[in-house]
Amino acid sequence: MYRYLKRTIDIVLSLFLALLFFPIWIIIPLIIWLDSGWPVIYSHRRVGQNGRNFRLYKFRTMIKDADRVLYQKDKRLLKKFKAGDWKLAADPRITKLGRFLRNLTIDEFPQIYNVVYGDMSLVGPRAYIPRELVDQTKKYPRTKPWMPTILTVKPGITGPWQTSGRNVIPFDKRAGMDLNYAKHYNFWWDLLIILKTPQAMLSKW
């Protein structure tokens, strides 16, 4: 029953948040455009429920050709990126404005569209990058059998690992949290994660 109720909650809360933070949808794109031009929205493929890929949207926080720099131009950066479990502590591609937006998690606001459209939920496992999933399940073999269970649930804007340490948690620990969530999620757990999210948003500030 909660699976169907969860979808209703996602839509109602997402529309409420979109209205509540309406000025952000006007101000942030304008600031990004003034700072580094178009585009102001960045999108890329993520793995969604049942392994179906979708396009995830964020406010752009990096230089315009960030993906090309990482995957085609700077092999040392890519090696460091993969060694850090697909995270960079001081990513040189992030703009100064982008770092500010990331520290407050404002860059993820456009994912409300993904929730309303049905690709994501407000609360759920992390939306993995396809290449990341292949690379990391090889690096951490014990996580590979977990993925079919994790992917039975829609990925979330926030979730158990996002409110429990964010980037400092290694991939296998994050995947373990996602697995536990996929097996046992319920209304009260989702509510607790939502209540913890504002503090997690400010934790890097």
Beta strands, then each sheet from edge to edge (+ up, - down):
strand 1: 41-47
strand 2: 53-59
strand 3: 121-123
strand 4: 156-158
sheet 1: 1+ 2-
sheet 2: 3+ 4+
end
